Amino acid sequence: MKIEIQSKKGLRTVLSIVIDKKTIQNKMEERLNELKKEVSLKGFRTGKVPTSLIKNQFGKSIYGEVVDKILRESSAKAIKEKNLKIAGQPKIDLKTFGEGKDLNYELQIDSLPEIVLKSFEKIKATGYKVKIEEKVISEKIKEISSHNKQFKDKKENIKAEIGDQVIFDYSATVDGNKFEGSEGKGVQIELGKNLFLKGFDEQLIGVKKNDTKKVNSILPPNHPKKELANKKTIFECKILNVKNSIETPIDDNFAKTMGAKNLDDLKKLVENQITSQYSQALDSITKKEILDQIENSHKIDLPQNLIDQEVSLMTQNLKNEEKEKHKINNEKIAKSRIKLGLILNEYGEKNNLKVSDDEVRSAIEKQIKSMPGQEKMVIDYYKKNPSASQSLKGSLYEEKIINLIKTKIKLENKSISSKEAEQIIFKFNKSSVENFDDKKTKSSDKNKIKSKKISKK
């Protein structure tokens, strides 16, 4: 095997590799002898078929198999011998080949750049700790209460109003015909929320217990049965009951219905939830502040094939005209991602940072605990998607690196109110929109933090 550097320009190296015909012939004979033990042809017992007959019948495919193996093995050996850190899949260009000939090919390799880490000591950033005010906690608990209303029966002759709960059975038809799912029993809706079908609620205003009400509505465009989408539908509704909401006292009993030990415990749980949501947003802002400075302080040449791969991944769900329209911006974002990835990985390796399988399992268990009632769904997801665990491991690795970097930079920690947190997040989002007007690429999702108004669920 002969290896020569054909050319070297920037991060791209082209190697010329020659495998002499004798080596190929020896590999062919080895493979033929292996097949001789396995092949069974008419008129011969297994293991007794002449090598010449096997070669005559399967020669071309065996040659192709042998050459493919030689290419893989010799490419790996050449890369190792020249001490190249490859970026992406090398390209092979066959020059001469064929039985009785030397195998001559070129191996085009894009290498990873050498990363010379700059000192992080001059980097400045701000970390935030949010103090949640009692008023905010109380408002959140009231919001929770409003979404967990209690209802009591209205008298039979009292009509339903907005905010009341109506319980009914229905039988529906499209063009006078029944359809799958056209009947419902004990359906409960709160008038005014419009959670059933558009315009359905308002037609039940004024009904009383034991009334029969005909409601005209239109099935949704995303109906599971395509033939029923956007179809005019008549619902014959039998009103079983009408209830009005009663104010839920916010006390220990209410707290227990929410899974807390008492009202003080519920307040603490709500405070932790709000704090966690703000912290996630603010940590992302601090992280971007740090990463922008790291990126700007390093000058690195990037292999074009990695840039092309990243752009392809970012735009895989876009139409060709969209890809072309935002080509320059997408390439800029791809370069930023690759550059930061290489720098952070180098820093992680220099500091011998690793993520153990136990840490991954612990992170998955944390996700499971945070999603009560959906434990099996989370477990099944990771079982069926091995790449999800690998992705989680990558996120944990990056988190370790960022946390270590925070200990090396000038990090100013500020204690702020929830109102100040909202202002910081709003300002950051506004800046992100101005800097990245392409909302259809993944870059917008990465750089824009969603508003941290607390979830109603």
RODO-2510 file (C-alpha; in nm, 4 decimals, decimal comma):
residues 457
     n   res          X          Y          Z
     1     m     0,0000     0,0000     0,0000
     2     k     0,1411     0,3346    -0,1098
     3     i     0,0066     0,6644     0,0335
     4     e     0,1047     1,0072    -0,0981
     5     i    -0,0322     1,3561    -0,0334
     6     q    -0,1610     1,4654    -0,3732
     7     s    -0,2564     1,8162    -0,2622
     8     k    -0,3283     2,0144     0,0537
     9     k    -0,5217     2,3399     0,0559
    10     g    -0,6572     2,4824     0,3779
    11     l    -0,8501     2,2080     0,5573
    12     r    -0,8816     1,9907     0,2457
    13     t    -0,6285     1,7147     0,1816
    14     v    -0,6267     1,4821    -0,1191
    15     l    -0,4393     1,1551    -0,0757
    16     s    -0,3312     0,9276    -0,3601
    17     i    -0,3514     0,5627    -0,2541
    18     v    -0,2302     0,2608    -0,4486
    19     i    -0,3020    -0,1013    -0,3559
    20     d    -0,0894    -0,3406    -0,5619
    21     k    -0,2604    -0,6133    -0,7630
    22     k    -0,0903    -0,8909    -0,5620
    23     t    -0,2557    -0,7697    -0,2406
    24     i    -0,5925    -0,7637    -0,4169
    25     q    -0,5344    -1,1141    -0,5571
    26     n    -0,4500    -1,2473    -0,2089
    27     k    -0,7678    -1,0923    -0,0693
    28     m    -0,9660    -1,2490    -0,3539
    29     e    -0,8223    -1,5933    -0,2789
    30     e    -0,8962    -1,5551     0,0916
    31     r    -1,2574    -1,4689     0,0167
    32     l    -1,2933    -1,7530    -0,2337
    33     n    -1,1636    -2,0008     0,0246
    34     e    -1,4154    -1,8669     0,2770
    35     l    -1,6990    -1,9056     0,0282
    36     k    -1,5857    -2,2539    -0,0668
    37     k    -1,6844    -2,3710     0,2820
    38     e    -2,0315    -2,2169     0,2477
    39     v    -2,1390    -2,2400    -0,1172
    40     s    -2,3610    -2,5230    -0,2338
    41     l    -2,4068    -2,5761    -0,6095
    42     k    -2,5996    -2,8432    -0,7966
    43     g    -2,3892    -3,1541    -0,8346
    44     f    -2,1559    -3,0655    -0,5474
    45     r    -2,1759    -3,1056    -0,1742
    46     t    -2,1272    -2,8014     0,0483
    47     g    -1,7544    -2,7369     0,0836
    48     k    -1,6671    -2,9406    -0,2285
    49     v    -1,7375    -2,6833    -0,4995
    50     p    -1,4142    -2,6084    -0,6948
    51     t    -1,2751    -2,2586    -0,6368
    52     s    -1,2519    -2,1996    -1,0128
    53     l    -1,6241    -2,2700    -1,0530
    54     i    -1,7154    -2,0293    -0,7702
    55     k    -1,4951    -1,7630    -0,9313
    56     n    -1,6500    -1,8156    -1,2755
    57     q    -2,0027    -1,7860    -1,1377
    58     f    -1,9596    -1,5159    -0,8718
    59     g    -1,6297    -1,3504    -0,9682
    60     k    -1,7578    -0,9999    -1,0401
    61     s    -1,9606    -0,9693    -0,7201
    62     i    -1,6753    -1,1172    -0,5132
    63     y    -1,4313    -0,8693    -0,6679
    64     g    -1,6654    -0,5817    -0,5875
    65     e    -1,7031    -0,7053    -0,2287
    66     v    -1,3261    -0,7400    -0,1855
    67     v    -1,2512    -0,3968    -0,3349
    68     d    -1,5171    -0,2349    -0,1149
    69     k    -1,3547    -0,3865     0,1940
    70     i    -1,0062    -0,2820     0,0787
    71     l    -1,1250     0,0743     0,0209
    72     r    -1,2698     0,0973     0,3715
    73     e    -0,9653    -0,0564     0,5413
    74     s    -0,7026     0,1313     0,3388
    75     s    -0,8864     0,4654     0,3786
    76     a    -0,8985     0,4237     0,7558
    77     k    -0,5300     0,3260     0,7628
    78     a    -0,4305     0,6248     0,5459
    79     i    -0,6229     0,8703     0,7658
    80     k    -0,4614     0,7257     1,0777
    81     e    -0,1135     0,7229     0,9233
    82     k    -0,1381     1,0891     0,8197
    83     n    -0,2873     1,1773     1,1597
    84     l    -0,5908     1,3527     1,0096
    85     k    -0,8998     1,4464     1,2136
    86     i    -1,1709     1,4088     0,9552
    87     a    -1,4802     1,6263     0,9312
    88     g    -1,7624     1,4357     0,7697
    89     q    -1,7407     1,1489     0,5229
    90     p    -1,4315     1,1412     0,2962
    91     k    -1,4864     1,1178    -0,0802
    92     i    -1,3332     0,8409    -0,2888
    93     d    -1,2427     0,8880    -0,6555
    94     l    -1,1396     0,5633    -0,8280
    95     k    -0,8673     0,6136    -1,0896
    96     t    -0,7729     0,2618    -1,2000
    97     f    -0,9152    -0,0736    -1,0933
    98     g    -1,0049    -0,4146    -1,2299
    99     e    -0,8933    -0,7736    -1,1924
   100     g    -0,5240    -0,8072    -1,2599
   101     k    -0,4650    -0,4347    -1,2047
   102     d    -0,3433    -0,2183    -0,9198
   103     l    -0,6174    -0,0307    -0,7369
   104     n    -0,5452     0,3412    -0,7570
   105     y    -0,7754     0,5979    -0,5985
   106     e    -0,7823     0,9462    -0,4499
   107     l    -0,9198     1,0142    -0,1050
   108     q    -1,0520     1,3671    -0,0509
   109     i    -1,0598     1,4566     0,3182
   110     d    -1,1893     1,7647     0,4942
   111     s    -1,0160     1,7962     0,8297
   112     l    -1,1340     1,9508     1,1522
   113     p    -0,9482     2,2745     1,2267
   114     e    -0,7010     2,2946     1,5107
   115     i    -0,8692     2,4808     1,7966
   116     v    -0,6470     2,7149     1,9970
   117     l    -0,8554     2,8159     2,2971
   118     k    -0,8416     3,1787     2,4063
   119     s    -0,8603     3,2782     2,7721
   120     f    -1,2122     3,3240     2,9054
   121     e    -1,1017     3,5537     3,1862
   122     k    -1,2001     3,8728     2,9995
   123     i    -1,5526     3,7517     2,9268
   124     k    -1,8224     3,9351     3,1217
   125     a    -2,1810     3,8219     3,1699
   126     t    -2,4759     3,8665     3,4012
   127     g    -2,6534     3,5905     3,5881
   128     y    -2,9993     3,6440     3,7346
   129     k    -3,1824     3,5237     4,0419
   130     v    -3,5536     3,6056     4,0435
   131     k    -3,7397     3,6903     4,3625
   132     i    -4,1061     3,6070     4,3141
   133     e    -4,3354     3,8498     4,4935
   134     e    -4,6260     3,7311     4,7092
   135     k    -4,8680     3,9150     4,4794
   136     v    -4,7509     3,7172     4,1770
   137     i    -4,7900     3,3882     4,3657
   138     s    -5,1418     3,4833     4,4793
   139     e    -5,2437     3,5797     4,1241
   140     k    -5,1162     3,2471     3,9941
   141     i    -5,3106     3,0524     4,2585
   142     k    -5,6255     3,2481     4,1697
   143     e    -5,5640     3,1589     3,8064
   144     i    -5,5292     2,7918     3,9001
   145     s    -5,8528     2,8194     4,0981
   146     s    -6,0361     2,9698     3,7997
   147     h    -5,9304     2,6732     3,5872
   148     n    -6,0497     2,4254     3,8483
   149     k    -6,3999     2,5592     3,9005
   150     q    -6,6645     2,3851     4,1030
   151     f    -7,0245     2,3808     3,9785
   152     k    -7,3618     2,3293     4,1455
   153     d    -7,6989     2,2442     3,9901
   154     k    -7,9237     2,5249     3,8749
   155     k    -8,2971     2,4989     3,9257
   156     e    -8,4759     2,3350     3,6332
   157     n    -8,6431     2,6539     3,5141
   158     i    -8,3263     2,8681     3,5237
   159     k    -8,1659     2,9254     3,1840
   160     a    -7,8001     2,8683     3,1028
   161     e    -7,5728     3,1710     3,0844
   162     i    -7,2132     3,2374     2,9834
   163     g    -6,9885     3,0726     3,2425
   164     d    -7,2400     2,7986     3,3234
   165     q    -7,1675     2,4316     3,2682
   166     v    -7,4066     2,2471     3,0368
   167     i    -7,4193     1,8658     3,0353
   168     f    -7,5866     1,6982     2,7391
   169     d    -7,6197     1,3970     2,5101
   170     y    -7,6134     1,4537     2,1366
   171     s    -7,6892     1,2799     1,8101
   172     a    -7,5425     1,4417     1,4977
   173     t    -7,6048     1,4100     1,1250
   174     v    -7,4370     1,5322     0,8077
   175     d    -7,6716     1,5625     0,5095
   176     g    -7,9250     1,3700     0,7160
   177     n    -7,6895     1,0740     0,7710
   178     k    -7,5214     0,9430     1,0841
   179     f    -7,1429     0,9041     1,0849
   180     e    -6,8704     0,7510     1,2990
   181     g    -6,8535     0,9497     1,6230
   182     s    -7,1912     1,1131     1,5619
   183     e    -7,3185     1,0377     1,9119
   184     g    -7,1966     1,1601     2,2484
   185     k    -7,3070     1,0942     2,6051
   186     g    -7,2674     1,3193     2,9091
   187     v    -7,0691     1,5864     2,7267
   188     q    -6,9730     1,8765     2,9562
   189     i    -6,8896     2,2232     2,8270
   190     e    -6,8461     2,5573     2,9986
   191     l    -7,0304     2,8177     2,7956
   192     g    -6,8084     3,0914     2,6634
   193     k    -6,4881     2,8901     2,6341
   194     n    -6,5679     2,7607     2,2821
   195     l    -6,3743     2,4382     2,3342
   196     f    -6,6220     2,2116     2,1533
   197     l    -6,6933     2,3532     1,8064
   198     k    -6,6884     2,7106     1,6822
   199     g    -7,0223     2,8807     1,7510
   200     f    -7,1560     2,5813     1,9452
   201     d    -7,1543     2,7420     2,2912
   202     e    -7,3588     3,0485     2,2018
   203     q    -7,6443     2,8341     2,0690
   204     l    -7,6800     2,6683     2,4118
   205     i    -7,7259     2,9984     2,5924
   206     g    -8,0779     2,9998     2,7351
   207     v    -8,1313     2,6211     2,7505
   208     k    -8,2746     2,4589     3,0629
   209     k    -8,2535     2,1136     3,2128
   210     n    -8,4520     1,8544     3,0080
   211     d    -8,4690     2,0843     2,7025
   212     t    -8,4011     1,9517     2,3546
   213     k    -8,1949     2,1870     2,1418
   214     k    -8,0984     2,1670     1,7760
   215     v    -7,7491     2,3140     1,7178
   216     n    -7,6050     2,3866     1,3740
   217     s    -7,2282     2,3763     1,3451
   218     i    -6,9424     2,2942     1,1088
   219     l    -6,6992     2,0084     1,1641
   220     p    -6,3328     2,1178     1,1852
   221     p    -6,1039     2,1179     0,8767
   222     n    -5,8696     1,8701     1,0504
   223     h    -6,1432     1,6124     1,1171
   224     p    -5,9956     1,2562     1,1176
   225     k    -6,2427     1,1601     0,8432
   226     k    -6,1414     1,3799     0,5497
   227     e    -6,4830     1,3452     0,3872
   228     l    -6,6395     1,5093     0,6947
   229     a    -6,4014     1,8065     0,7172
   230     n    -6,5792     2,1451     0,7020
   231     k    -6,9183     1,9732     0,6734
   232     k    -7,2340     2,1415     0,8035
   233     t    -7,3658     1,9299     1,0899
   234     i    -7,6891     1,9243     1,2882
   235     f    -7,6623     1,8262     1,6547
   236     e    -7,9762     1,7136     1,8373
   237     c    -7,8878     1,7901     2,2002
   238     k    -8,0700     1,6540     2,5041
   239     i    -7,9869     1,8826     2,7987
   240     l    -7,9214     1,6672     3,1055
   241     n    -7,8256     1,9410     3,3460
   242     v    -7,7250     2,3056     3,3799
   243     k    -7,4856     2,4169     3,6531
   244     n    -7,3443     2,7498     3,7588
   245     s    -6,9943     2,8006     3,8939
   246     i    -6,9328     2,8678     4,2605
   247     e    -6,6341     3,0493     4,3998
   248     t    -6,3676     2,8073     4,5159
   249     p    -6,2288     2,9055     4,8558
   250     i    -5,8500     2,9165     4,8384
   251     d    -5,7647     2,7233     5,1517
   252     d    -5,5936     2,4049     5,2687
   253     n    -5,8678     2,1861     5,1197
   254     f    -5,8256     2,3472     4,7775
   255     a    -5,4479     2,3047     4,8074
   256     k    -5,4940     1,9328     4,8767
   257     t    -5,7046     1,8931     4,5599
   258     m    -5,4045     2,0374     4,3747
   259     g    -5,1710     1,7751     4,5228
   260     a    -5,0178     1,9973     4,7918
   261     k    -5,0078     1,9278     5,1658
   262     n    -5,1691     2,2612     5,2552
   263     l    -5,1994     2,6175     5,1261
   264     d    -4,8464     2,7142     5,2331
   265     d    -4,7118     2,4113     5,0516
   266     l    -4,9098     2,5043     4,7379
   267     k    -4,7663     2,8567     4,7504
   268     k    -4,4156     2,7111     4,7701
   269     l    -4,4819     2,4771     4,4760
   270     v    -4,6195     2,7643     4,2674
   271     e    -4,3236     2,9851     4,3601
   272     n    -4,0827     2,7096     4,2521
   273     q    -4,2682     2,6658     3,9219
   274     i    -4,2599     3,0371     3,8400
   275     t    -3,8949     3,0660     3,9486
   276     s    -3,8008     2,7667     3,7321
   277     q    -3,9688     2,9082     3,4240
   278     y    -3,8046     3,2482     3,4599
   279     s    -3,4693     3,0853     3,5358
   280     q    -3,4798     2,8789     3,2165
   281     a    -3,5351     3,1901     3,0063
   282     l    -3,2797     3,4021     3,1877
   283     d    -3,0179     3,1246     3,1872
   284     s    -3,0587     3,1045     2,8092
   285     i    -2,9964     3,4791     2,7831
   286     t    -2,6834     3,4538     3,0013
   287     k    -2,5640     3,1576     2,7962
   288     k    -2,6040     3,3481     2,4681
   289     e    -2,4202     3,6459     2,6160
   290     i    -2,1273     3,4162     2,6980
   291     l    -2,1313     3,2254     2,3691
   292     d    -2,1389     3,5421     2,1575
   293     q    -1,8173     3,6609     2,3250
   294     i    -1,6513     3,3195     2,2896
   295     e    -1,7406     3,3079     1,9207
   296     n    -1,6122     3,6606     1,8551
   297     s    -1,2833     3,5934     2,0338
   298     h    -1,1914     3,2913     1,8178
   299     k    -1,0952     3,2887     1,4505
   300     i    -1,1412     2,9442     1,2980
   301     d    -1,1478     2,8136     0,9401
   302     l    -1,4379     2,5718     0,8923
   303     p    -1,4617     2,2804     0,6477
   304     q    -1,7205     2,3553     0,3804
   305     n    -1,8709     2,0078     0,3934
   306     l    -1,9692     2,0565     0,7580
   307     i    -2,1293     2,3905     0,6732
   308     d    -2,3227     2,2310     0,3862
   309     q    -2,4407     1,9462     0,6105
   310     e    -2,5585     2,1874     0,8815
   311     v    -2,7453     2,4062     0,6322
   312     s    -2,9082     2,0969     0,4852
   313     l    -3,0201     1,9875     0,8322
   314     m    -3,1533     2,3340     0,9168
   315     t    -3,3522     2,3703     0,5951
   316     q    -3,4670     2,0138     0,5328
   317     n    -3,8349     2,1068     0,5743
   318     l    -3,8210     2,4231     0,3598
   319     k    -3,9085     2,4580    -0,0066
   320     n    -3,6267     2,5258    -0,2541
   321     e    -3,7294     2,8887    -0,3056
   322     e    -3,7216     2,9462     0,0721
   323     k    -3,3774     2,7849     0,0959
   324     e    -3,2425     3,0072    -0,1821
   325     k    -3,4029     3,3218    -0,0392
   326     h    -3,2323     3,2803     0,2977
   327     k    -2,9156     3,1062     0,1773
   328     i    -2,6676     3,3656     0,3071
   329     n    -2,8326     3,3956     0,6480
   330     n    -2,8618     3,0174     0,6867
   331     e    -2,4940     2,9692     0,6064
   332     k    -2,4017     3,2371     0,8599
   333     i    -2,6038     3,0596     1,1302
   334     a    -2,4580     2,7214     1,0333
   335     k    -2,1032     2,8560     1,0651
   336     s    -2,1834     2,9981     1,4081
   337     r    -2,3231     2,6672     1,5314
   338     i    -2,0301     2,4622     1,4028
   339     k    -1,7713     2,7064     1,5341
   340     l    -1,9208     2,7145     1,8840
   341     g    -1,9646     2,3374     1,8828
   342     l    -1,5971     2,2840     1,8035
   343     i    -1,4801     2,5361     2,0659
   344     l    -1,7022     2,3956     2,3414
   345     n    -1,6063     2,0382     2,2584
   346     e    -1,2363     2,1273     2,2695
   347     y    -1,2867     2,2945     2,6073
   348     g    -1,4762     1,9902     2,7347
   349     e    -1,1995     1,7556     2,6216
   350     k    -0,9265     1,9763     2,7693
   351     n    -1,1032     1,9626     3,1053
   352     n    -1,1850     1,5910     3,0755
   353     l    -1,5594     1,6514     3,1070
   354     k    -1,7819     1,3494     3,0511
   355     v    -2,1461     1,2514     3,0919
   356     s    -2,2060     0,9084     3,2429
   357     d    -2,4933     0,6746     3,1588
   358     d    -2,6139     0,7216     3,5163
   359     e    -2,6431     1,0965     3,4585
   360     v    -2,8485     1,0355     3,1435
   361     r    -3,0764     0,7928     3,3303
   362     s    -3,1153     1,0460     3,6115
   363     a    -3,2150     1,3166     3,3610
   364     i    -3,4740     1,0853     3,2036
   365     e    -3,6145     0,9989     3,5473
   366     k    -3,6420     1,3720     3,6190
   367     q    -3,8441     1,4147     3,3006
   368     i    -4,0689     1,1246     3,3991
   369     k    -4,1392     1,2773     3,7418
   370     s    -4,2208     1,6137     3,5840
   371     m    -4,4914     1,4566     3,3653
   372     p    -4,7343     1,2756     3,5979
   373     g    -4,9712     1,0459     3,4123
   374     q    -4,7429     1,0334     3,1077
   375     e    -4,4636     0,8233     3,2545
   376     k    -4,5138     0,5336     3,0118
   377     m    -4,5108     0,7695     2,7125
   378     v    -4,1722     0,9140     2,8169
   379     i    -4,0233     0,5691     2,8838
   380     d    -4,1490     0,4323     2,5496
   381     y    -4,0129     0,7370     2,3665
   382     y    -3,6579     0,6774     2,4879
   383     k    -3,6859     0,3018     2,4286
   384     k    -3,7999     0,3485     2,0683
   385     n    -3,5626     0,6375     1,9919
   386     p    -3,2036     0,5548     2,0950
   387     s    -3,0906     0,8791     1,9307
   388     a    -3,3024     1,0717     2,1851
   389     s    -3,0819     0,9470     2,4690
   390     q    -2,7736     1,0470     2,2709
   391     s    -2,9205     1,3920     2,2104
   392     l    -2,9962     1,4275     2,5808
   393     k    -2,6399     1,3239     2,6592
   394     g    -2,5153     1,5986     2,4259
   395     s    -2,7313     1,8573     2,6031
   396     l    -2,6003     1,7483     2,9436
   397     y    -2,2425     1,7642     2,8137
   398     e    -2,2946     2,1192     2,6845
   399     e    -2,4533     2,2189     3,0162
   400     k    -2,1464     2,0906     3,2034
   401     i    -1,9169     2,2890     2,9763
   402     i    -2,1175     2,6117     3,0160
   403     n    -2,1298     2,5700     3,3945
   404     l    -1,7525     2,5292     3,4057
   405     i    -1,7017     2,8340     3,1835
   406     k    -1,9196     3,0385     3,4211
   407     t    -1,6686     2,9692     3,6988
   408     k    -1,3850     3,1099     3,4847
   409     i    -1,5426     3,4350     3,3621
   410     k    -1,6438     3,7573     3,5335
   411     l    -2,0038     3,6664     3,6143
   412     e    -2,2086     3,9330     3,7905
   413     n    -2,5054     3,7838     3,9746
   414     k    -2,8128     4,0056     4,0062
   415     s    -3,1233     3,9577     4,2164
   416     i    -3,4262     4,0882     4,0255
   417     s    -3,8042     4,1020     4,0548
   418     s    -4,0424     3,9126     3,8269
   419     k    -4,1300     4,2427     3,6549
   420     e    -3,7634     4,3091     3,5810
   421     a    -3,7308     3,9521     3,4526
   422     e    -4,0200     4,0110     3,2107
   423     q    -3,8535     4,3297     3,0848
   424     i    -3,5191     4,1536     3,0276
   425     i    -3,6864     3,8682     2,8410
   426     f    -3,8966     4,1087     2,6316
   427     k    -3,5904     4,3151     2,5383
   428     f    -3,3980     4,0017     2,4447
   429     n    -3,6823     3,8704     2,2272
   430     k    -3,7191     4,2053     2,0532
   431     s    -3,3479     4,2117     1,9788
   432     s    -3,3605     3,8548     1,8485
   433     v    -3,6426     3,9372     1,6081
   434     e    -3,4536     4,2395     1,4771
   435     n    -3,1316     4,0419     1,4274
   436     f    -3,2894     3,7279     1,2840
   437     d    -3,5827     3,8162     1,0612
   438     d    -3,5913     3,4677     0,9157
   439     k    -3,8480     3,3087     1,1431
   440     k    -3,8820     2,9944     0,9380
   441     t    -3,5344     2,8559     1,0071
   442     k    -3,4268     2,6814     1,3221
   443     s    -3,2101     2,9816     1,4051
   444     s    -3,5109     3,1825     1,5140
   445     d    -3,6214     2,9018     1,7424
   446     k    -3,2749     2,8786     1,8929
   447     n    -3,2174     3,2471     1,9553
   448     k    -3,5664     3,3549     2,0561
   449     i    -3,6865     3,2751     2,4059
   450     k    -4,0592     3,2202     2,4377
   451     s    -4,2459     3,4583     2,6675
   452     k    -4,2233     3,3280     3,0192
   453     k    -4,5800     3,4034     3,1190
   454     i    -4,6590     3,1184     3,3506
   455     s    -4,8426     2,8180     3,2093
   456     k    -5,2113     2,7968     3,2901
   457     k    -5,1927     2,4228     3,3258
***
